[in-house]
């Protein structure tokens, strides 16, 4: 980042109530502002050095405490206020800083003021939404320069006329997008479908690690779809529990079935559950045929009395024919998660690997590849330029 000429502050943490909020402050007026409004608890009283922390209070214009904070001065000279996360405390700190000459902006605008390049801006935006440690690690690698370095290497090959090698490098980045990056840009929707009372809600709760859906031995408990954010082996996903598919008994149930079908149509993968104690129903055959390759069939309740391997289906004689699980005891659920990732085509990025993580980056790479195939190496370099800006 370049040293900003304008002084501004922005809240980096999501809105709403939380334990801690972070307000980042940049620009030439920051040090003067904090000398006026920050009272350190330590003696002698002083602002923290670069890379240091100080505990104290932000004061109002009468010298009275507004909030108890930890003030950090980052190595690049910015200040970050770690204050209480309630909306009132955050608003009070921001108003005080604004009164001292720091323009209050949103987090994206602050990045522009700091002179962040396109990849840094995109990575920091994505990090604010990152739902898992693995997602954050991949994004931090790109923030540290993995993607920009890979793009620069391809650019060097293009500059020296080595188009075939450059094309191979572009293909590697596009493969990383397909296998990993696109799922960070938009977590895939995993729909759990099946006839009533096959254990869909129980499975969602197991995969989500919390009781997000109501479960009952009575069929038809779920009348509408239920969403839950979750992670499968570190990959952020959106799980969707749906109403049981089959003959509806009333208008409300019919609406639930219609919504279940719509959700299945927009899913990346549909985990289709069948009851291992009952076997295959004609509705199952029709639904699995309609879903095609997006369907991942699984037999649930393999722990129940009377359960048969593969639901007693004589044609399903090999383990590859369908997965057997117990959503109640979690038996087989881990294997089901891995099967979902395989069906998605997901691969976890290696530490430090270059991974495009926005649709715009993938489109730039696709344009560069097309230009290389057409022998327009200068145009390919131009397409790659945004990826080298860091």
C-alpha positions as CSV (number, residue, x, y, z in Angstrom):
1,X,0.0,0.0,0.0
2,X,1.0,3.6,-0.6
3,X,1.0,6.1,2.3
4,X,-2.5,7.8,2.1
5,X,-2.7,11.5,1.8
6,X,-6.3,11.6,3.1
7,X,-7.1,10.8,6.7
8,X,-10.0,8.4,7.2
9,X,-11.4,5.6,9.4
10,X,-13.6,2.5,8.7
11,X,-15.1,-0.3,10.7
12,X,-13.6,-3.5,9.5
13,X,-15.8,-5.9,11.5
14,X,-19.3,-6.9,10.3
15,X,-22.2,-4.8,11.5
16,X,-24.2,-6.0,14.5
17,X,-23.4,-7.0,18.1
18,X,-20.1,-8.6,18.8
19,X,-17.5,-8.9,21.5
20,X,-14.9,-6.7,19.7
21,X,-15.0,-4.3,16.8
22,X,-12.0,-3.0,14.8
23,X,-11.8,0.5,13.5
24,X,-8.9,1.1,11.2
25,X,-7.6,4.7,10.8
26,X,-5.1,5.9,8.1
27,X,-3.6,9.2,7.0
28,X,-1.5,12.0,8.3
29,X,-4.0,13.3,10.9
30,X,-4.2,10.0,12.8
31,X,-1.4,10.5,15.2
32,X,-2.6,14.0,16.1
33,X,-6.1,12.7,16.6
34,X,-5.1,9.9,18.9
35,X,-2.8,12.2,20.9
36,X,-5.9,14.2,21.6
37,X,-8.5,11.5,22.2
38,X,-6.6,8.4,23.5
39,X,-5.5,8.1,27.2
40,X,-3.2,5.2,27.7
41,X,-3.3,3.4,31.0
42,X,0.5,3.0,31.1
43,X,2.9,5.5,32.5
44,X,4.5,7.4,31.0
45,X,1.5,7.9,28.8
46,X,2.3,7.5,25.1
47,X,1.0,6.2,21.8
48,X,2.2,2.7,20.9
49,X,5.2,2.4,18.6
50,X,4.9,0.8,15.1
51,X,3.9,-2.8,15.6
52,X,2.9,-2.1,19.2
53,X,-0.2,-2.1,21.4
54,X,-1.5,0.2,24.1
55,X,-4.4,-0.3,26.5
56,X,-6.5,2.7,27.5
57,X,-9.6,4.8,26.7
58,X,-11.0,6.9,23.9
59,X,-12.1,10.2,25.4
60,X,-14.8,12.6,24.4
61,X,-14.2,16.3,23.9
62,X,-14.7,16.9,27.6
63,X,-12.0,14.3,28.5
64,X,-14.5,11.7,29.7
65,X,-14.1,8.0,28.6
66,X,-16.2,6.9,25.7
67,X,-14.9,3.3,25.6
68,X,-12.2,1.0,26.9
69,X,-10.0,0.1,23.9
70,X,-6.7,-1.5,22.8
71,X,-4.9,0.7,20.3
72,X,-2.6,-0.9,17.8
73,X,-0.2,0.9,15.5
74,X,0.5,-1.3,12.5
75,X,3.9,-1.6,10.9
76,X,2.6,0.5,7.9
77,X,1.7,3.4,10.2
78,X,-2.0,2.9,10.5
79,X,-3.9,2.8,13.8
80,X,-6.5,0.2,14.7
81,X,-8.9,0.7,17.5
82,X,-10.1,-2.5,19.1
83,X,-13.2,-1.4,21.0
84,X,-16.3,-3.0,22.4
85,X,-18.5,-4.5,19.6
86,X,-21.9,-3.1,20.5
87,X,-23.3,-0.6,17.9
88,X,-23.4,2.3,20.4
89,X,-19.7,1.9,21.4
90,X,-18.6,1.7,17.7
91,X,-20.7,4.7,16.7
92,X,-19.3,6.8,19.6
93,X,-15.7,6.0,18.7
94,X,-16.3,6.8,15.0
95,X,-18.1,10.1,15.8
96,X,-15.2,11.1,18.0
97,X,-12.6,10.3,15.3
98,X,-14.7,12.1,12.7
99,X,-14.8,15.2,14.9
100,X,-11.0,15.1,15.0
101,X,-10.8,15.2,11.2
102,X,-10.9,11.6,10.1
103,X,-13.5,11.0,7.3
104,X,-15.7,8.0,8.1
105,X,-15.9,5.7,5.1
106,X,-16.7,2.0,4.5
107,X,-14.0,-0.7,4.5
108,X,-13.8,-0.9,0.7
109,X,-13.4,2.8,0.3
110,X,-10.6,2.8,2.9
111,X,-8.7,0.2,0.9
112,X,-8.9,2.6,-2.1
113,X,-7.6,5.5,0.0
114,X,-4.7,3.3,1.2
115,X,-3.8,2.6,-2.4
116,X,-4.5,-1.2,-2.3
117,X,-4.2,-3.0,-5.6
118,X,-7.0,-5.0,-7.1
119,X,-6.0,-8.4,-5.7
120,X,-5.5,-6.9,-2.2
121,X,-8.9,-5.2,-2.3
122,X,-10.6,-8.4,-3.4
123,X,-8.8,-10.6,-0.9
124,X,-9.6,-8.3,2.0
125,X,-13.2,-8.1,1.0
126,X,-13.3,-11.9,0.7
127,X,-11.6,-12.3,4.1
128,X,-14.3,-10.4,5.8
129,X,-16.7,-13.2,4.6
130,X,-14.4,-16.2,5.0
131,X,-16.3,-18.8,6.9
132,X,-13.5,-21.3,7.6
133,X,-9.8,-21.4,8.5
134,X,-9.0,-23.1,5.2
135,X,-10.8,-20.4,3.2
136,X,-9.0,-17.7,5.1
137,X,-5.6,-19.4,4.6
138,X,-6.1,-19.6,0.8
139,X,-7.1,-15.9,0.7
140,X,-4.2,-14.9,2.9
141,X,-1.8,-16.6,0.5
142,X,-3.2,-14.5,-2.3
143,X,-3.0,-11.4,-0.2
144,X,0.7,-12.3,0.4
145,X,1.3,-12.3,-3.3
146,X,0.9,-15.9,-4.5
147,X,-1.5,-15.0,-7.4
148,X,0.3,-11.8,-8.4
149,X,3.6,-13.7,-8.5
150,X,2.1,-16.4,-10.7
151,X,0.6,-13.9,-13.1
152,X,4.0,-12.0,-13.2
153,X,5.7,-15.2,-14.1
154,X,3.3,-15.9,-17.0
155,X,3.7,-12.3,-18.1
156,X,7.5,-12.8,-18.3
157,X,7.0,-15.9,-20.5
158,X,4.7,-13.9,-22.8
159,X,7.2,-11.0,-22.9
160,X,9.9,-13.5,-24.1
161,X,7.6,-15.0,-26.7
162,X,7.2,-18.4,-24.9
163,X,3.5,-18.6,-25.6
164,X,3.1,-22.4,-25.1
165,X,4.7,-22.2,-21.6
166,X,2.5,-19.2,-20.7
167,X,-0.6,-21.1,-21.8
168,X,0.3,-23.9,-19.5
169,X,0.7,-21.5,-16.6
170,X,-2.7,-19.9,-17.4
171,X,-4.3,-23.4,-17.6
172,X,-2.8,-24.2,-14.1
173,X,-4.4,-21.1,-12.7
174,X,-7.8,-21.8,-14.3
175,X,-7.6,-25.4,-12.9
176,X,-7.1,-23.9,-9.5
177,X,-10.1,-21.7,-10.0
178,X,-12.3,-24.6,-11.0
179,X,-11.1,-26.9,-8.2
180,X,-11.0,-24.4,-5.4
181,X,-11.3,-20.7,-6.1
182,X,-14.8,-20.6,-7.4
183,X,-16.1,-22.3,-4.3
184,X,-14.5,-19.5,-2.2
185,X,-16.2,-16.9,-4.4
186,X,-19.6,-18.5,-4.0
187,X,-20.0,-21.4,-1.5
188,X,-21.8,-24.3,-3.2
189,X,-25.4,-25.1,-2.3
190,X,-25.8,-28.7,-1.1
191,X,-29.4,-29.8,-1.1
192,X,-30.6,-32.7,1.0
193,X,-33.6,-34.3,-0.7
194,X,-35.7,-37.4,-0.4
195,X,-39.1,-38.7,0.5
196,X,-40.7,-37.7,3.9
197,X,-39.1,-39.1,7.1
198,X,-35.9,-40.4,5.5
199,X,-33.7,-38.3,7.9
200,X,-33.0,-35.2,5.9
201,X,-33.2,-32.8,8.8
202,X,-31.1,-35.0,11.0
203,X,-28.4,-35.2,8.4
204,X,-28.4,-31.4,8.0
205,X,-28.0,-31.0,11.7
206,X,-25.0,-33.5,11.7
207,X,-23.3,-31.8,8.8
208,X,-23.9,-28.3,10.3
209,X,-22.8,-29.3,13.8
210,X,-25.9,-27.7,15.3
211,X,-29.6,-28.3,15.6
212,X,-30.7,-26.0,12.7
213,X,-33.7,-28.1,11.5
214,X,-36.5,-29.5,13.6
215,X,-36.6,-33.3,13.6
216,X,-39.4,-35.7,14.4
217,X,-40.4,-39.3,13.9
218,X,-43.6,-37.9,12.2
219,X,-43.3,-37.6,8.4
220,X,-43.8,-34.1,6.9
221,X,-42.1,-32.2,9.7
222,X,-40.2,-30.0,7.3
223,X,-42.7,-27.9,5.3
224,X,-40.3,-25.3,3.8
225,X,-36.6,-25.4,3.1
226,X,-34.0,-24.6,5.8
227,X,-30.6,-23.2,5.1
228,X,-27.4,-23.6,7.2
229,X,-23.9,-22.4,6.7
230,X,-21.5,-25.3,7.3
231,X,-18.1,-26.6,6.3
232,X,-17.0,-29.9,4.7
233,X,-13.3,-30.6,5.3
234,X,-12.8,-26.9,5.5
235,X,-14.8,-25.9,2.4
236,X,-17.6,-23.4,3.2
237,X,-20.9,-24.7,1.9
238,X,-24.6,-23.8,2.2
239,X,-26.7,-26.8,3.3
240,X,-30.4,-26.9,2.4
241,X,-32.9,-29.2,4.0
242,X,-36.1,-29.6,2.0
243,X,-39.6,-30.9,2.4
244,X,-40.2,-34.5,1.7
245,X,-40.8,-35.3,-2.0
246,X,-43.9,-37.3,-2.7
247,X,-47.6,-37.0,-2.7
248,X,-48.7,-33.9,-0.8
249,X,-51.6,-34.0,1.6
250,X,-52.5,-30.4,1.7
251,X,-51.8,-27.0,-0.1
252,X,-49.0,-26.1,2.4
253,X,-47.3,-29.4,1.9
254,X,-47.6,-29.0,-1.9
255,X,-45.9,-25.6,-1.7
256,X,-43.1,-27.2,0.3
257,X,-42.6,-29.9,-2.3
258,X,-42.6,-27.3,-5.1
259,X,-39.9,-25.3,-3.2
260,X,-37.9,-28.5,-2.6
261,X,-37.9,-29.2,-6.3
262,X,-36.8,-25.6,-7.1
263,X,-34.0,-25.9,-4.6
264,X,-32.8,-29.2,-6.1
265,X,-32.7,-27.5,-9.5
266,X,-30.3,-24.8,-8.3
267,X,-28.1,-27.0,-6.2
268,X,-24.5,-27.9,-7.0
269,X,-25.0,-31.3,-5.5
270,X,-28.2,-33.0,-4.3
271,X,-27.7,-35.6,-1.5
272,X,-30.7,-37.9,-2.1
273,X,-31.6,-40.0,0.9
274,X,-33.4,-43.3,0.8
275,X,-34.5,-45.3,3.9
276,X,-32.5,-48.5,4.2
277,X,-35.4,-50.1,6.1
278,X,-37.9,-49.5,3.3
279,X,-35.9,-49.9,0.0
280,X,-36.4,-47.9,-3.2
281,X,-39.8,-46.2,-3.9
282,X,-41.0,-45.4,-7.4
283,X,-40.7,-41.7,-6.5
284,X,-37.0,-42.2,-5.8
285,X,-36.4,-43.7,-9.2
286,X,-38.1,-40.8,-10.9
287,X,-36.3,-38.1,-8.8
288,X,-32.8,-39.7,-9.3
289,X,-33.4,-39.9,-13.0
290,X,-34.5,-36.2,-13.1
291,X,-31.5,-35.1,-11.0
292,X,-28.9,-36.9,-13.2
293,X,-25.3,-36.3,-12.3
294,X,-26.0,-33.8,-9.6
295,X,-27.6,-36.5,-7.4
296,X,-25.5,-38.3,-4.8
297,X,-27.6,-41.2,-3.6
298,X,-27.2,-42.4,0.0
299,X,-29.1,-45.0,2.1
300,X,-29.9,-43.6,5.6
301,X,-30.8,-45.5,8.8
302,X,-28.3,-48.3,8.3
303,X,-28.2,-48.7,12.1
304,X,-31.9,-49.3,12.4
305,X,-33.4,-52.7,13.0
306,X,-34.5,-54.3,9.7
307,X,-32.1,-52.2,7.6
308,X,-30.6,-54.0,4.6
309,X,-27.5,-53.1,2.7
310,X,-28.4,-50.8,-0.1
311,X,-32.0,-50.9,1.0
312,X,-32.4,-54.5,-0.1
313,X,-31.9,-53.5,-3.8
314,X,-30.4,-56.6,-5.5
315,X,-28.9,-54.5,-8.3
316,X,-26.8,-52.5,-5.7
317,X,-24.3,-55.2,-4.8
318,X,-21.2,-53.0,-4.7
319,X,-20.3,-50.3,-2.2
320,X,-19.9,-47.8,-5.1
321,X,-23.6,-48.2,-5.9
322,X,-24.6,-46.0,-3.0
323,X,-23.4,-44.7,0.3
324,X,-24.7,-46.2,3.5
325,X,-25.0,-43.8,6.5
326,X,-26.7,-43.2,9.8
327,X,-27.5,-39.5,10.3
328,X,-28.5,-40.4,13.8
329,X,-25.1,-42.0,14.9
330,X,-22.9,-40.2,12.3
331,X,-21.8,-43.5,10.8
332,X,-20.7,-42.9,7.2
333,X,-21.4,-39.2,7.4
334,X,-17.7,-38.3,7.0
335,X,-17.4,-40.5,3.9
336,X,-20.6,-38.8,2.5
337,X,-18.9,-35.4,3.0
338,X,-15.9,-36.6,1.0
339,X,-18.2,-37.9,-1.7
340,X,-19.9,-34.5,-1.9
341,X,-16.5,-32.8,-2.4
342,X,-15.6,-35.4,-5.1
343,X,-18.8,-34.7,-6.9
344,X,-18.1,-31.0,-6.8
345,X,-14.6,-31.5,-8.2
346,X,-13.2,-29.7,-5.2
347,X,-9.5,-29.8,-4.3
348,X,-8.0,-28.0,-1.3
349,X,-5.2,-25.6,-2.4
350,X,-1.7,-26.4,-1.2
351,X,-0.2,-23.8,1.2
352,X,1.2,-20.9,-0.8
353,X,-0.5,-22.0,-4.0
354,X,-1.8,-19.4,-6.4
355,X,-5.6,-19.5,-6.6
356,X,-7.8,-17.1,-8.5
357,X,-10.7,-16.4,-6.2
358,X,-13.1,-14.0,-8.1
359,X,-15.1,-14.4,-11.3
360,X,-13.4,-11.3,-12.7
361,X,-9.9,-12.9,-12.2
362,X,-11.1,-16.1,-13.9
363,X,-12.5,-14.1,-16.8
364,X,-9.2,-12.2,-17.2
365,X,-7.3,-15.5,-17.4
366,X,-9.8,-16.9,-19.9
367,X,-9.3,-13.8,-22.1
368,X,-5.5,-14.1,-21.8
369,X,-5.7,-17.8,-22.8
370,X,-7.8,-17.0,-25.8
371,X,-5.3,-14.3,-26.9
372,X,-2.4,-16.6,-26.5
373,X,-4.2,-19.2,-28.7
374,X,-4.7,-16.5,-31.3
375,X,-1.0,-15.5,-31.2
376,X,-1.8,-12.1,-29.7
377,X,0.7,-12.2,-26.8
378,X,0.6,-8.4,-26.2
379,X,-3.2,-8.7,-25.7
380,X,-2.7,-11.6,-23.3
381,X,-0.3,-9.5,-21.2
382,X,-2.9,-6.7,-21.1
383,X,-5.5,-9.1,-19.9
384,X,-3.3,-10.3,-17.1
385,X,-2.3,-6.8,-16.0
386,X,-5.0,-6.6,-13.2
387,X,-3.7,-9.8,-11.6
388,X,-0.2,-8.4,-11.3
389,X,-1.3,-5.2,-9.5
390,X,-1.2,-7.0,-6.1
